[in-house]
Amino acid sequence: MKKIITSIAMLSIICGVFTGCTNNKSNNSNVSGEKEKTNVRVSSNKKGNKKGILVVSFGTSYGDTRKVTLDAIQEKIANNFKEYIVKRAYTSSIIRKKLKNRDNIIVDSPEEALNRMKEEGFNEVIIQPLHIIPGEEYNELKESVEKFQKNNSFDKLVVGRPLLYRSEDYKKAIEALKYQLPKLDEGQAVVLMGHGTAHPANSSYALFQYILEEEGMNNVYVGTVEGYPTINNVIRRLKKDNIKEATLMPFMVVAGDHANEDMAGDENDSWKMVLKSEGFKVNTYIHGLGENEGIRKIYVQHVKDCINDNPFMKDK
């Protein structure tokens, strides 16, 4: 009888010890209710059944355009892939710092986001960039992702293609663009402002112009802020084609600094003012491509291609 009592007592002590350890761990590791929820979710996915989509963009400090472009695209992706947890990352350290200091909004860099997702137990991650062309930023993103791929940090880690990559992508972007173009009469045109780059991918803008013309859209012209063609190149073409009135549009996902200042600003060197000084009547359309439903659908399709293991739409 003594042995039985002793065994029961010992069992009670052991149970008490383990119960106490569990409670202490919970109290020490969870500062807030939100953290507690996160920890519970992570622990239940340690075996690798957690799928995520990381939406990567340059970012913007303009709150209004962010909501209707970057946030709207992210929401569109989330609604189409409900079995995935959708997160975001900004490549611009300047934008991230500004948002943190000014608005107390914390956004991870792509590398920070991937490290966080690794810690949270994700085993499958689709990265969808919101870049327009496969330029320097896109290549830098792929290089940083390669580190995680080499370390086998995830069972599946795929980077999708930007808006313009294969020739079919250009045609789809042009179809989407048609819905935001104004009705153009003789002597009227639309001038698209692309970002431009010193990277060889700057040639994407020339290809886009070529396909625009192939699609019969001869009154739409493409220029860049930091590449070629410049606004002066565009002006020469406008004059040659007897254009008298131009509507300026950003060929960028968000309508940020470039759209508001370089394109539509009141400084003498903005595209609006330069065109006016050359005798053109000028209208401005200050809306990023992210507001275009057709463009959002293209990014959704690019995510789907990644999920189907064909991110670059190569012939299987």
Buried (B, 14 or more C-beta within 10 A) or exposed (E): EEEEEEEEEEEEEEEEEEEEEEEEEEEEEBEEEEEBEEBEEBEEBEEEEBBBBBBBBBBBBBEEBBEBBBBBBBBBBBEBBEEBBBBBBBBBEEBBEBBEEEEEEEBBBBBEBBBBBBEBBBBBBBBBBBBBBBBBBBEEBBEBBEEBBEEEBBEBBBBBBBBBBEEEBBEBBBEBBEEBBEEBEEEBBBBBBBBBBEBEBBEBBEBBBEBBEEBEBEBBBBBBBEBBBBBEBBBEBBEEEEBEBBBBBBBBBBBBBBBBEBBBBEEEEBBBBBBBEBEBEBBBBBBBBBBBEBBBBBBBBBBBBBBEEEBEBEEE
